[in-house]
Amino acid sequence: MVEILLIDLQTPDFNLPDLQNGLLKLNSANSPKTIAFAQHVFPDLLKQARSCGFDQVLTRGQFTKQIAALI
């Protein structure tokens, strides 16, 4: 069972709307915790990820600092 799903929002050819549809299907008690991250210079991308329903959306710097606690 997957407990945490980490998504680098800057992955080439990444399609956030497609992922959002998949996240909606996963929305249950057994769903993994979803964490998305991107560079702080992409605030619109981070905002869009927040609206998609990720459990947590972080800048890359925040993610790097918190990775030990997150996993």
C-alpha positions as CSV (number, residue, x, y, z in Angstrom):
1,M,0.0,0.0,0.0
2,V,1.3,3.5,-0.9
3,E,1.3,5.8,2.1
4,I,2.7,9.0,0.6
5,L,2.5,10.2,-3.0
6,L,5.1,12.9,-3.8
7,I,4.6,15.0,-6.9
8,D,7.2,17.2,-8.5
9,L,4.9,19.7,-10.3
10,Q,7.8,20.7,-12.6
11,T,8.1,17.2,-14.1
12,P,8.2,17.6,-17.9
13,D,4.9,16.9,-19.6
14,F,3.2,16.7,-16.2
15,N,-0.6,17.3,-16.5
16,L,-2.1,18.7,-13.3
17,P,-5.8,18.4,-14.5
18,D,-5.3,14.7,-15.3
19,L,-3.8,14.2,-11.9
20,Q,-6.6,16.0,-10.2
21,N,-9.1,13.6,-11.8
22,G,-7.0,10.7,-10.5
23,L,-6.8,12.3,-7.0
24,L,-10.6,12.6,-6.9
25,K,-10.9,8.9,-7.6
26,L,-8.4,8.2,-4.7
27,N,-10.3,10.3,-2.2
28,S,-11.1,7.7,0.5
29,A,-9.9,6.6,3.9
30,N,-7.2,4.4,2.3
31,S,-5.8,7.1,0.1
32,P,-2.1,8.0,0.4
33,K,-1.1,11.4,1.7
34,T,-0.5,13.6,-1.3
35,I,2.3,16.1,-1.3
36,A,3.1,18.4,-4.2
37,F,6.1,20.7,-4.6
38,A,7.6,23.2,-7.1
39,Q,10.0,26.1,-7.1
40,H,8.7,29.2,-5.4
41,V,9.0,31.2,-8.6
42,F,5.9,29.3,-9.9
43,P,3.2,30.6,-7.5
44,D,0.4,30.0,-10.0
45,L,1.4,26.4,-10.3
46,L,1.5,26.0,-6.5
47,K,-1.9,27.7,-6.2
48,Q,-3.4,25.5,-8.9
49,A,-2.0,22.4,-7.0
50,R,-3.7,23.6,-3.8
51,S,-7.0,23.9,-5.6
52,C,-6.6,20.3,-6.8
53,G,-6.9,19.0,-3.3
54,F,-3.3,17.9,-2.4
55,D,-3.0,17.3,1.3
56,Q,0.1,19.6,1.3
57,V,1.7,21.9,-1.3
58,L,5.2,23.1,-0.7
59,T,7.9,25.1,-2.3
60,R,10.9,23.1,-3.3
61,G,12.9,24.7,-0.5
62,Q,10.2,23.8,2.1
63,F,10.1,20.3,0.7
64,T,13.9,19.9,0.9
65,K,14.0,21.1,4.5
66,Q,11.0,19.0,5.6
67,I,11.6,15.8,3.7
68,A,12.9,13.8,6.7
69,A,9.8,14.7,8.7
70,L,7.5,14.1,5.7
71,I,8.6,10.5,5.0
